[in-house]
Amino acid sequence: MRVTAIVVAWNAAEDLPGCLAALQAQDHPDLEVVVVDNASHDTTPEVIRSAVEVGGAGGGADLDGVVEHPVRAVWNTTNRGFCGGVNDALATIADDVGAVLLVNPDAVAAPDLLRRLVQVLSARPAIGTVQPRVLRRVGPGAPVTIDSTGHVLTSARLVSNRGEGEPDDGRYPAGEVFGASGALVLHRRAMLDDVAWRNGSHPDGTPRLEYLTEDLFAYFDDVELDWRARLHGWRAWYEPTAVGVHERGGAGPRRTTRVQALNHTNRLLVLITCDDVRSLSRSAPAVVVTSLLKTLELALTVPSALPEAFGRLRLVPAAWRRRRALAARDRTVAFGEVTARWVEPFRWRPWIAAWWLRTRGGA
């Protein structure tokens, strides 16, 4: 299976070399790497040019048993966000690419990760997404813990990374999950084409596809893709033998004004687009309370994000239009079936404890 790995970089010069070196070390033979620069103003462009030169010179050649994977770049003149960057890269890949590996610049894949993920897609035609076992090391000498073994959708409509912060002791076996973290994940090309939004046509008459929803820019885009894929009947699988490490925060500080505003409003936009009305109405008290607490947290910790967060509510009508488009499409699964299958009870006590720490500046 031919695979394209997509790395979207914005001021990621510190993390990008390790990420790209790990992709070059992949033992899956048919891999192309596409790096998207979102108008970085550090030395990221120089790192990318160096990788392209090396990959371009040795791409595809087997030198002493090591396959040099070709690398090419997509240069954006503005910061198009993770969603826009991924879409820009996908618009350039060959028709015979069977799968797409999304990789954050601060994620490092084990050499056999891609081969193991591809084996799952090859063996299970209904699987559209494969989540590897993604680990995290908090600091030098710190124990390795789980970063994500897949997404968990809760009754409060807060989505968590399963196992986050827990010991890496094999407690999560291979199996189906609601969705996967966009930090390091393999998607089947056919699934991406199936669920993509159709936004007009190219000059040649082919549909213009928007794979990740660009209104989201970044954050919660992976959750929305999870949901759309479940509604179209595609499944997601967790494969623990495929391993990667995600540092988190490598793309920039996580509590900046922009990041907090995106996190605050994107959850609402995803619910409007994808959720089941009856199920959501039953969960309304939990959704309202957590939303109010998250707004209070934002006001106390990053008050500068509030104007942008409220300003992003202008995107609500577009989310409704996407919902109508999703409802009108030829799908195999009803909105209510997804929530009935995947919504898990919300655990109030640990969430309130974490919220209290964040609000008081402890995390």
PATINU-382455 format. One record per residue (C-alpha): residue number from 0; residue in three letters; z negated, y, x. Coordinates in pm, 1 decimal, always signed. Layout:
<nodes>
(NUM,"ALA",(Z,Y,X))
...
</nodes>
This chain:
<nodes>
(0,"MET",(+0.0,+0.0,+0.0))
(1,"ARG",(+100.4,+337.7,+136.7))
(2,"VAL",(-185.3,+589.2,+134.0))
(3,"THR",(-209.0,+964.3,+183.1))
(4,"ALA",(-544.6,+1108.1,+288.8))
(5,"ILE",(-602.7,+1468.3,+178.3))
(6,"VAL",(-852.4,+1695.4,+350.9))
(7,"VAL",(-901.5,+2044.4,+206.2))
(8,"ALA",(-1049.7,+2277.3,+466.9))
(9,"TRP",(-1192.4,+2626.4,+444.3))
(10,"ASN",(-1377.5,+2752.9,+753.1))
(11,"ALA",(-1451.8,+2392.5,+848.9))
(12,"ALA",(-1382.5,+2406.7,+1223.1))
(13,"GLU",(-1718.0,+2252.0,+1312.4))
(14,"ASP",(-1678.7,+1942.0,+1094.7))
(15,"LEU",(-1303.9,+1889.4,+1083.5))
(16,"PRO",(-1254.1,+1722.8,+1426.6))
(17,"GLY",(-1492.9,+1439.4,+1343.1))
(18,"CYS",(-1338.7,+1390.1,+1000.9))
(19,"LEU",(-983.1,+1375.7,+1137.9))
(20,"ALA",(-1081.7,+1149.5,+1427.5))
(21,"ALA",(-1229.7,+903.0,+1177.2))
(22,"LEU",(-905.9,+907.9,+976.9))
(23,"GLN",(-704.3,+841.0,+1292.7))
(24,"ALA",(-930.4,+542.8,+1358.3))
(25,"GLN",(-854.8,+378.6,+1020.7))
(26,"ASP",(-721.9,+25.8,+1061.1))
(27,"HIS",(-511.7,+45.6,+744.9))
(28,"PRO",(-161.5,+71.8,+894.3))
(29,"ASP",(+25.8,+277.9,+633.3))
(30,"LEU",(-160.0,+609.3,+624.4))
(31,"GLU",(-50.9,+971.5,+634.7))
(32,"VAL",(-303.0,+1255.1,+667.1))
(33,"VAL",(-244.3,+1590.6,+495.8))
(34,"VAL",(-476.3,+1878.3,+585.1))
(35,"VAL",(-477.6,+2182.0,+355.5))
(36,"ASP",(-600.4,+2508.9,+503.0))
(37,"ASN",(-726.4,+2747.0,+236.1))
(38,"ALA",(-679.4,+3065.4,+439.9))
(39,"SER",(-965.3,+2996.7,+680.7))
(40,"HIS",(-1079.5,+3284.1,+899.8))
(41,"ASP",(-1254.1,+3078.5,+1168.9))
(42,"THR",(-1081.7,+2843.7,+1414.8))
(43,"THR",(-991.2,+2585.1,+1149.9))
(44,"PRO",(-615.6,+2660.3,+1180.3))
(45,"GLU",(-627.7,+2586.4,+1553.8))
(46,"VAL",(-803.9,+2254.7,+1488.8))
(47,"ILE",(-538.8,+2162.1,+1232.6))
(48,"ARG",(-246.8,+2257.7,+1458.2))
(49,"SER",(-390.2,+2043.6,+1736.3))
(50,"ALA",(-426.1,+1747.5,+1499.3))
(51,"VAL",(-69.9,+1792.0,+1373.9))
(52,"GLU",(+63.3,+1799.4,+1729.2))
(53,"VAL",(-118.8,+1481.0,+1822.8))
(54,"GLY",(-36.7,+1303.2,+1497.2))
(55,"GLY",(+320.4,+1426.5,+1499.4))
(56,"ALA",(+377.0,+1298.7,+1851.1))
(57,"GLY",(+229.5,+953.8,+1800.8))
(58,"GLY",(+249.1,+914.2,+1423.5))
(59,"GLY",(+322.0,+560.1,+1319.9))
(60,"ALA",(+340.6,+421.3,+1673.0))
(61,"ASP",(+132.4,+125.7,+1778.6))
(62,"LEU",(-9.9,+217.2,+2118.2))
(63,"ASP",(-232.9,-46.4,+2276.2))
(64,"GLY",(-313.1,-184.3,+1932.5))
(65,"VAL",(-412.3,+155.3,+1790.0))
(66,"VAL",(-201.4,+298.7,+1508.7))
(67,"GLU",(-158.8,+674.1,+1534.1))
(68,"HIS",(-137.4,+806.1,+1180.2))
(69,"PRO",(+90.3,+1105.4,+1119.6))
(70,"VAL",(-76.7,+1436.1,+1033.2))
(71,"ARG",(+79.8,+1734.7,+863.0))
(72,"ALA",(-53.2,+2061.8,+725.8))
(73,"VAL",(-24.0,+2267.3,+409.2))
(74,"TRP",(-96.4,+2635.5,+470.0))
(75,"ASN",(-228.6,+2844.0,+182.3))
(76,"THR",(-237.7,+3221.9,+204.5))
(77,"THR",(-542.0,+3241.9,-25.8))
(78,"ASN",(-843.6,+3022.6,-86.1))
(79,"ARG",(-719.2,+2795.2,-365.3))
(80,"GLY",(-1042.1,+2602.3,-384.4))
(81,"PHE",(-1076.8,+2227.8,-358.3))
(82,"CYS",(-881.8,+2172.5,-680.2))
(83,"GLY",(-588.8,+2394.5,-587.6))
(84,"GLY",(-579.5,+2254.1,-235.0))
(85,"VAL",(-567.0,+1893.9,-356.4))
(86,"ASN",(-296.7,+1979.6,-608.6))
(87,"ASP",(-91.8,+2157.3,-341.7))
(88,"ALA",(-110.7,+1852.2,-115.7))
(89,"LEU",(-27.5,+1607.3,-395.0))
(90,"ALA",(+284.2,+1807.7,-477.0))
(91,"THR",(+418.5,+1726.3,-128.0))
(92,"ILE",(+355.6,+1352.1,-98.7))
(93,"ALA",(+626.7,+1087.3,-112.3))
(94,"ASP",(+710.1,+897.1,-430.0))
(95,"ASP",(+616.6,+563.6,-274.7))
(96,"VAL",(+256.8,+663.4,-197.6))
(97,"GLY",(+40.0,+421.8,-394.5))
(98,"ALA",(-304.4,+573.0,-343.0))
(99,"VAL",(-470.3,+897.3,-237.3))
(100,"LEU",(-786.4,+920.2,-28.3))
(101,"LEU",(-978.1,+1244.8,-80.8))
(102,"VAL",(-1200.1,+1334.9,+214.3))
(103,"ASN",(-1432.5,+1631.6,+255.6))
(104,"PRO",(-1427.3,+1785.3,+604.7))
(105,"ASP",(-1795.8,+1693.0,+642.3))
(106,"ALA",(-1731.8,+1326.2,+559.4))
(107,"VAL",(-1668.6,+1058.6,+822.4))
(108,"ALA",(-1518.6,+724.0,+723.5))
(109,"ALA",(-1587.3,+393.1,+899.4))
(110,"PRO",(-1271.0,+248.1,+1059.2))
(111,"ASP",(-1232.8,-22.3,+793.2))
(112,"LEU",(-1317.5,+196.4,+492.5))
(113,"LEU",(-964.1,+254.8,+371.1))
(114,"ARG",(-857.5,-106.8,+418.6))
(115,"ARG",(-1150.6,-227.3,+209.5))
(116,"LEU",(-1087.2,+27.1,-66.2))
(117,"VAL",(-717.3,-62.1,-80.7))
(118,"GLN",(-809.5,-429.5,-115.4))
(119,"VAL",(-997.3,-343.7,-435.6))
(120,"LEU",(-700.2,-156.4,-583.9))
(121,"SER",(-466.0,-439.3,-488.2))
(122,"ALA",(-686.6,-704.9,-646.6))
(123,"ARG",(-783.2,-512.8,-963.0))
(124,"PRO",(-490.9,-344.1,-1142.0))
(125,"ALA",(-715.1,-175.8,-1402.2))
(126,"ILE",(-914.5,+7.7,-1134.4))
(127,"GLY",(-799.0,+365.4,-1082.4))
(128,"THR",(-1079.8,+484.9,-854.3))
(129,"VAL",(-1284.9,+318.2,-581.3))
(130,"GLN",(-1614.7,+467.4,-465.2))
(131,"PRO",(-1731.3,+363.2,-116.5))
(132,"ARG",(-2093.7,+347.3,-9.4))
(133,"VAL",(-2149.7,+702.5,+107.7))
(134,"LEU",(-2454.7,+762.6,+325.1))
(135,"ARG",(-2633.3,+1072.8,+448.7))
(136,"ARG",(-2835.0,+1153.8,+759.1))
(137,"VAL",(-3057.4,+1456.3,+700.4))
(138,"GLY",(-3114.3,+1533.2,+1067.0))
(139,"PRO",(-3134.6,+1388.1,+1420.7))
(140,"GLY",(-3356.2,+1082.4,+1418.9))
(141,"ALA",(-3393.0,+1087.6,+1041.5))
(142,"PRO",(-3337.5,+764.7,+849.7))
(143,"VAL",(-3003.6,+710.9,+681.2))
(144,"THR",(-3025.2,+737.6,+304.3))
(145,"ILE",(-2776.0,+699.5,+21.2))
(146,"ASP",(-2562.0,+999.8,-64.3))
(147,"SER",(-2368.2,+838.0,-349.9))
(148,"THR",(-2279.4,+498.8,-489.2))
(149,"GLY",(-2105.7,+652.1,-789.5))
(150,"HIS",(-2163.3,+902.2,-1069.0))
(151,"VAL",(-2422.4,+859.2,-1343.1))
(152,"LEU",(-2367.5,+1042.6,-1673.3))
(153,"THR",(-2698.5,+1121.6,-1846.9))
(154,"SER",(-2790.0,+1207.0,-2203.8))
(155,"ALA",(-2870.0,+1563.3,-2091.5))
(156,"ARG",(-2514.8,+1578.9,-1956.1))
(157,"LEU",(-2638.4,+1627.8,-1603.1))
(158,"VAL",(-2436.7,+1407.5,-1368.6))
(159,"SER",(-2610.1,+1259.7,-1067.0))
(160,"ASN",(-2504.6,+1061.9,-762.8))
(161,"ARG",(-2646.1,+714.4,-811.1))
(162,"GLY",(-2902.7,+630.4,-545.7))
(163,"GLU",(-2903.9,+976.3,-385.1))
(164,"GLY",(-3189.1,+1000.7,-135.7))
(165,"GLU",(-3283.7,+634.1,-169.7))
(166,"PRO",(-3298.0,+386.1,+120.6))
(167,"ASP",(-2976.0,+213.0,+217.3))
(168,"ASP",(-3106.5,-136.7,+156.3))
(169,"GLY",(-2827.6,-295.0,-46.5))
(170,"ARG",(-2988.5,-226.0,-383.4))
(171,"TYR",(-2655.1,-140.1,-548.3))
(172,"PRO",(-2405.4,-429.8,-562.8))
(173,"ALA",(-2031.6,-395.4,-615.2))
(174,"GLY",(-1936.3,-321.5,-971.5))
(175,"GLU",(-1801.8,-79.0,-1226.5))
(176,"VAL",(-1936.1,+279.6,-1236.8))
(177,"PHE",(-1872.1,+585.4,-1453.3))
(178,"GLY",(-1705.7,+770.4,-1168.7))
(179,"ALA",(-1701.0,+861.1,-801.9))
(180,"SER",(-1799.0,+1146.6,-575.4))
(181,"GLY",(-1502.4,+1356.9,-469.2))
(182,"ALA",(-1644.3,+1384.4,-117.6))
(183,"LEU",(-1493.2,+1050.0,-14.8))
(184,"VAL",(-1297.6,+847.4,-269.2))
(185,"LEU",(-974.1,+652.5,-316.3))
(186,"HIS",(-764.4,+714.3,-628.6))
(187,"ARG",(-468.9,+509.7,-744.7))
(188,"ARG",(-157.1,+730.9,-758.1))
(189,"ALA",(-54.6,+588.5,-1096.5))
(190,"MET",(-392.0,+688.7,-1241.3))
(191,"LEU",(-363.7,+1043.4,-1109.8))
(192,"ASP",(-13.2,+1076.9,-1255.1))
(193,"ASP",(-130.0,+934.4,-1587.3))
(194,"VAL",(-423.9,+1170.6,-1641.7))
(195,"ALA",(-277.4,+1488.9,-1489.0))
(196,"TRP",(-236.1,+1797.0,-1704.2))
(197,"ARG",(+126.6,+1881.8,-1782.3))
(198,"ASN",(+169.3,+2254.6,-1715.9))
(199,"GLY",(+534.3,+2331.3,-1776.6))
(200,"SER",(+822.2,+2210.5,-1562.3))
(201,"HIS",(+967.6,+2254.6,-1216.1))
(202,"PRO",(+1318.2,+2404.4,-1182.5))
(203,"ASP",(+1460.3,+2051.0,-1165.9))
(204,"GLY",(+1305.7,+1965.9,-1503.4))
(205,"THR",(+1028.7,+1739.2,-1375.8))
(206,"PRO",(+681.2,+1809.3,-1519.0))
(207,"ARG",(+445.9,+2035.0,-1325.7))
(208,"LEU",(+130.9,+1827.5,-1278.2))
(209,"GLU",(-222.4,+1961.6,-1232.2))
(210,"TYR",(-431.6,+1669.0,-1112.4))
(211,"LEU",(-760.3,+1850.5,-1060.1))
(212,"THR",(-835.7,+2130.4,-1303.9))
(213,"GLU",(-787.2,+2453.3,-1112.8))
(214,"ASP",(-1007.1,+2658.2,-1348.5))
(215,"LEU",(-1297.6,+2461.9,-1199.7))
(216,"PHE",(-1195.9,+2567.6,-844.1))
(217,"ALA",(-1458.8,+2334.9,-691.7))
(218,"TYR",(-1762.8,+2139.9,-814.9))
(219,"PHE",(-1761.9,+1917.6,-1125.5))
(220,"ASP",(-1387.2,+1865.4,-1079.2))
(221,"ASP",(-1459.3,+1505.2,-978.9))
(222,"VAL",(-1671.6,+1454.9,-1291.8))
(223,"GLU",(-1394.4,+1585.2,-1514.5))
(224,"LEU",(-1145.4,+1354.9,-1342.9))
(225,"ASP",(-1389.9,+1064.8,-1398.7))
(226,"TRP",(-1403.2,+1145.8,-1768.1))
(227,"ARG",(-1028.8,+1190.1,-1815.0))
(228,"ALA",(-963.9,+859.3,-1638.8))
(229,"ARG",(-1215.1,+675.0,-1860.7))
(230,"LEU",(-1050.0,+827.0,-2170.1))
(231,"HIS",(-715.2,+691.9,-2051.4))
(232,"GLY",(-855.8,+343.2,-2001.5))
(233,"TRP",(-876.3,+343.9,-1621.8))
(234,"ARG",(-1188.9,+204.1,-1457.1))
(235,"ALA",(-1389.2,+306.7,-1150.4))
(236,"TRP",(-1537.6,+57.9,-903.1))
(237,"TYR",(-1813.4,+80.7,-642.4))
(238,"GLU",(-1735.0,-108.7,-320.9))
(239,"PRO",(-2039.3,-123.6,-87.3))
(240,"THR",(-1856.9,-285.1,+206.3))
(241,"ALA",(-1659.2,+37.7,+254.1))
(242,"VAL",(-1887.9,+288.8,+423.7))
(243,"GLY",(-1876.6,+657.7,+506.0))
(244,"VAL",(-2120.7,+933.9,+598.3))
(245,"HIS",(-2134.4,+1268.0,+418.3))
(246,"GLU",(-2333.2,+1548.2,+575.1))
(247,"ARG",(-2323.3,+1773.0,+263.3))
(248,"GLY",(-2295.2,+2146.2,+305.6))
(249,"GLY",(-2038.8,+2116.2,+581.6))
(250,"ALA",(-1793.3,+2327.9,+387.0))
(251,"GLY",(-2039.7,+2617.9,+381.5))
(252,"PRO",(-2386.9,+2709.7,+251.9))
(253,"ARG",(-2447.8,+2541.5,-82.6))
(254,"ARG",(-2656.1,+2820.5,-238.5))
(255,"THR",(-2408.1,+3103.0,-199.9))
(256,"THR",(-2332.8,+3323.2,-498.3))
(257,"ARG",(-1992.7,+3163.1,-557.0))
(258,"VAL",(-2114.2,+2804.9,-531.6))
(259,"GLN",(-2404.6,+2861.9,-768.3))
(260,"ALA",(-2186.3,+3038.6,-1023.8))
(261,"LEU",(-1934.8,+2752.1,-1015.0))
(262,"ASN",(-2204.3,+2487.8,-1053.8))
(263,"HIS",(-2359.8,+2675.0,-1342.3))
(264,"THR",(-2048.7,+2717.4,-1557.9))
(265,"ASN",(-1833.2,+2420.2,-1461.8))
(266,"ARG",(-2070.7,+2177.4,-1629.8))
(267,"LEU",(-2013.2,+2359.2,-1960.3))
(268,"LEU",(-1636.2,+2366.2,-1913.3))
(269,"VAL",(-1626.7,+1990.9,-1848.2))
(270,"LEU",(-1834.8,+1916.6,-2159.3))
(271,"ILE",(-1605.3,+2129.0,-2376.0))
(272,"THR",(-1299.6,+1946.6,-2242.6))
(273,"CYS",(-1419.0,+1587.4,-2237.5))
(274,"ASP",(-1738.1,+1520.3,-2432.5))
(275,"ASP",(-1774.0,+1352.4,-2770.2))
(276,"VAL",(-1890.1,+1598.4,-3036.2))
(277,"ARG",(-2121.4,+1358.4,-3221.5))
(278,"SER",(-2282.0,+1225.3,-2907.5))
(279,"LEU",(-2324.0,+1575.5,-2767.6))
(280,"SER",(-2483.5,+1700.5,-3089.9))
(281,"ARG",(-2741.0,+1420.8,-3071.0))
(282,"SER",(-2820.0,+1522.9,-2713.4))
(283,"ALA",(-2814.0,+1897.0,-2788.9))
(284,"PRO",(-3189.4,+1961.2,-2736.9))
(285,"ALA",(-3182.7,+1812.8,-2385.8))
(286,"VAL",(-2858.2,+1989.6,-2300.7))
(287,"VAL",(-2991.8,+2326.3,-2423.5))
(288,"VAL",(-3327.0,+2294.5,-2246.3))
(289,"THR",(-3177.4,+2191.0,-1912.9))
(290,"SER",(-2917.0,+2466.4,-1941.0))
(291,"LEU",(-3183.9,+2729.6,-2003.4))
(292,"LEU",(-3393.5,+2600.9,-1713.5))
(293,"LYS",(-3090.6,+2603.9,-1484.6))
(294,"THR",(-3016.9,+2962.6,-1590.6))
(295,"LEU",(-3375.9,+3060.5,-1517.4))
(296,"GLU",(-3351.2,+2891.0,-1177.8))
(297,"LEU",(-3036.2,+3085.1,-1101.9))
(298,"ALA",(-3199.2,+3412.8,-1204.4))
(299,"LEU",(-3497.9,+3347.0,-977.4))
(300,"THR",(-3321.9,+3201.2,-672.2))
(301,"VAL",(-2969.5,+3346.6,-662.1))
(302,"PRO",(-2968.9,+3635.5,-914.2))
(303,"SER",(-2648.1,+3773.1,-764.9))
(304,"ALA",(-2467.2,+3467.6,-908.6))
(305,"LEU",(-2548.1,+3550.9,-1270.3))
(306,"PRO",(-2271.7,+3810.9,-1327.2))
(307,"GLU",(-2004.8,+3576.4,-1189.7))
(308,"ALA",(-2146.0,+3281.0,-1383.2))
(309,"PHE",(-2137.1,+3471.9,-1711.5))
(310,"GLY",(-1796.6,+3616.0,-1623.3))
(311,"ARG",(-1659.1,+3263.5,-1586.6))
(312,"LEU",(-1727.4,+3207.3,-1956.5))
(313,"ARG",(-1386.1,+3368.9,-2005.6))
(314,"LEU",(-1252.3,+3022.5,-1914.0))
(315,"VAL",(-1401.0,+2859.9,-2226.3))
(316,"PRO",(-1086.0,+2910.4,-2441.8))
(317,"ALA",(-875.5,+2736.1,-2175.4))
(318,"ALA",(-1122.7,+2445.0,-2175.7))
(319,"TRP",(-1077.7,+2417.0,-2553.5))
(320,"ARG",(-699.9,+2411.5,-2508.3))
(321,"ARG",(-734.4,+2132.5,-2253.5))
(322,"ARG",(-949.6,+1941.2,-2499.8))
(323,"ARG",(-685.6,+1972.2,-2770.8))
(324,"ALA",(-421.2,+1858.4,-2524.8))
(325,"LEU",(-639.0,+1562.6,-2423.7))
(326,"ALA",(-702.1,+1468.6,-2788.4))
(327,"ALA",(-329.9,+1480.9,-2863.4))
(328,"ARG",(-228.6,+1255.9,-2576.9))
(329,"ASP",(-159.6,+886.0,-2609.6))
(330,"ARG",(-494.1,+748.0,-2496.1))
(331,"THR",(-645.8,+403.0,-2521.0))
(332,"VAL",(-1013.3,+508.4,-2548.1))
(333,"ALA",(-1182.2,+739.6,-2800.9))
(334,"PHE",(-1413.7,+1021.2,-2689.6))
(335,"GLY",(-1711.8,+842.8,-2843.3))
(336,"GLU",(-1639.4,+516.5,-2665.1))
(337,"VAL",(-1682.8,+677.6,-2323.5))
(338,"THR",(-2023.4,+824.6,-2404.2))
(339,"ALA",(-2137.4,+505.8,-2580.6))
(340,"ARG",(-2047.5,+303.3,-2271.9))
(341,"TRP",(-2164.9,+532.8,-1995.2))
(342,"VAL",(-2437.3,+775.7,-2104.8))
(343,"GLU",(-2775.7,+677.5,-1960.3))
(344,"PRO",(-3118.9,+810.2,-2065.1))
(345,"PHE",(-3214.1,+1129.6,-1886.0))
(346,"ARG",(-3523.6,+1105.6,-1664.8))
(347,"TRP",(-3711.6,+1427.8,-1727.2))
(348,"ARG",(-4000.9,+1392.2,-1483.6))
(349,"PRO",(-3810.1,+1369.0,-1151.1))
(350,"TRP",(-3562.0,+1634.5,-1264.7))
(351,"ILE",(-3837.5,+1881.0,-1358.4))
(352,"ALA",(-4013.9,+1812.3,-1026.4))
(353,"ALA",(-3693.2,+1883.4,-831.3))
(354,"TRP",(-3623.1,+2191.0,-1045.8))
(355,"TRP",(-3971.7,+2325.0,-973.1))
(356,"LEU",(-3925.6,+2280.8,-598.7))
(357,"ARG",(-3587.8,+2456.8,-604.6))
(358,"THR",(-3720.3,+2738.5,-818.6))
(359,"ARG",(-4012.4,+2795.6,-580.8))
(360,"GLY",(-3779.8,+2785.0,-280.6))
(361,"GLY",(-3893.6,+2442.6,-163.4))
(362,"ALA",(-3545.4,+2287.3,-160.7))
</nodes>
